[in-house]
Amino acid sequence: MSDDTRPHSSAYFGEERDYWWNDDYLDLLARRLRLDQVRTLADIGCGIGHWGGSLAGHLAPGTQLIGIDRDPANVAGARERFARRAPDRSARFLEGDALALPLADGSVDLATCQTLLIHLAEPQKAIAEMIRVTRPGGQVVAVESNNLFNRMAISSLTPETPLERLLAETEIAWRQVEGRRRRGLGCEYLGDLVPALFAEAGLADIRVWLATGPCRWCRPMRRRSSRRSSMRSGVGAPTDPVPATGPSSPPIWRQAVPTRP
Ligand SMILES: C[S@@+](CC[C@H](N)C(=O)[O-])C[C@H]1O[C@@H](n2cnc3c(N)ncnc32)[C@H](O)[C@@H]1O
């Protein structure tokens, strides 16, 4: 048994997480989100700043980045990493709960999260908070995965694979995922539900971009060298790692970008 007592997410932080996104995809995202016009961006459940840090290079000089996480060690880690990697950028990192953000109403242009909602028992409450702190006409951006897909996809499938085994693996995957959800540990397929949650929360102009692509263990050796492969497959795609139940498979995730009415 592992004696690692770090929170689950921390086990998946590290340099490789900076490579979840290829530069060409970040460029595309920056254009879609008009990041150059954003003056205040809040990264909720920021961890040690991988997602916010990926966006930072696309923000206009002087844009304020605010990272919020409930884990003080992550907040300190994000602060330290950001100071080292983007010393010319304006950023502050706060300890806080996604369900009660330490930000004023309408105080940011864009509120975003990456693989936060899948960990929450009540993701709709975090979405409501992101909406509250976003100014009217601003954007709420959730980048969330469907990790159930990772468990289900069996890339080594052959015609000889017994049907019973496939059914058993499928049942195990569903039981694991549903067990976690029923225990309030989050919903691993939440990425598929985000657009509906956004609509229920009253957001307008909801856009969804679905990406599949190289999985997390296909780490590019150089960021730009990944450009060609990502263009071939159409995307660069991260997902939140889960214990593998089979060989690696491409992740699937969704991103919904609404603007407030
Ligand atoms: C999977 S990590 C994602 C971190 C970061 N967004 C990234 O992609 O690198 C989830 C993060 O959400 C944070 N978190 C979980 N529940 C939270 C809550 N209720 N309020 C604030 N942060 C939370 C965890 O501490 C963790 O840093």
Ligand as a Chemical Component Dictionary entry (heavy atoms), coordinates in Angstrom:
data_LIG
# 
_chem_comp.id                   LIG 
_chem_comp.type                 NON-POLYMER 
_chem_comp.pdbx_formal_charge   0 
_chem_comp.three_letter_code    LIG 
# 
loop_
_chem_comp_atom.comp_id 
_chem_comp_atom.atom_id 
_chem_comp_atom.alt_atom_id 
_chem_comp_atom.type_symbol 
_chem_comp_atom.charge 
_chem_comp_atom.model_Cartn_x 
_chem_comp_atom.model_Cartn_y 
_chem_comp_atom.model_Cartn_z 
_chem_comp_atom.pdbx_ordinal 
LIG C1  C1  C 0  -7.112  17.951 -10.639 1  
LIG S1  S1  S 1  -6.523  19.347 -9.810  2  
LIG C2  C2  C 0  -6.480  20.531 -11.124 3  
LIG C3  C3  C 0  -5.486  21.620 -10.881 4  
LIG C4  C4  C 0  -5.316  22.586 -12.045 5  
LIG N1  N1  N 0  -6.576  23.138 -12.463 6  
LIG C5  C5  C 0  -4.645  21.901 -13.201 7  
LIG O1  O1  O 0  -5.330  21.467 -14.131 8  
LIG O2  O2  O -1 -3.420  21.717 -13.161 9  
LIG C6  C6  C 0  -7.924  19.885 -8.865  10 
LIG C7  C7  C 0  -7.597  21.048 -7.965  11 
LIG O3  O3  O 0  -8.799  21.537 -7.403  12 
LIG C8  C8  C 0  -8.561  21.845 -6.060  13 
LIG N2  N2  N 0  -9.857  21.803 -5.383  14 
LIG C9  C9  C 0  -10.632 20.725 -5.165  15 
LIG N3  N3  N 0  -11.773 21.088 -4.533  16 
LIG C10 C10 C 0  -11.699 22.433 -4.378  17 
LIG C11 C11 C 0  -12.572 23.400 -3.799  18 
LIG N4  N4  N 0  -13.743 23.051 -3.251  19 
LIG N5  N5  N 0  -12.185 24.681 -3.816  20 
LIG C12 C12 C 0  -11.006 25.063 -4.349  21 
LIG N6  N6  N 0  -10.150 24.193 -4.904  22 
LIG C13 C13 C 0  -10.482 22.886 -4.922  23 
LIG C14 C14 C 0  -7.571  20.817 -5.583  24 
LIG O4  O4  O 0  -6.870  21.254 -4.438  25 
LIG C15 C15 C 0  -6.692  20.683 -6.811  26 
LIG O5  O5  O 0  -5.624  21.586 -6.776  27 
# 
loop_
_chem_comp_bond.comp_id 
_chem_comp_bond.atom_id_1 
_chem_comp_bond.atom_id_2 
_chem_comp_bond.value_order 
_chem_comp_bond.pdbx_ordinal 
LIG C1  S1  SING 1  
LIG S1  C2  SING 2  
LIG S1  C6  SING 3  
LIG C2  C3  SING 4  
LIG C3  C4  SING 5  
LIG C4  N1  SING 6  
LIG C4  C5  SING 7  
LIG C5  O1  DOUB 8  
LIG C5  O2  SING 9  
LIG C6  C7  SING 10 
LIG C7  O3  SING 11 
LIG C7  C15 SING 12 
LIG O3  C8  SING 13 
LIG C8  N2  SING 14 
LIG C8  C14 SING 15 
LIG N2  C9  SING 16 
LIG N2  C13 SING 17 
LIG C9  N3  DOUB 18 
LIG N3  C10 SING 19 
LIG C10 C11 SING 20 
LIG C10 C13 DOUB 21 
LIG C11 N4  SING 22 
LIG C11 N5  DOUB 23 
LIG N5  C12 SING 24 
LIG C12 N6  DOUB 25 
LIG N6  C13 SING 26 
LIG C14 O4  SING 27 
LIG C14 C15 SING 28 
LIG C15 O5  SING 29 
# 
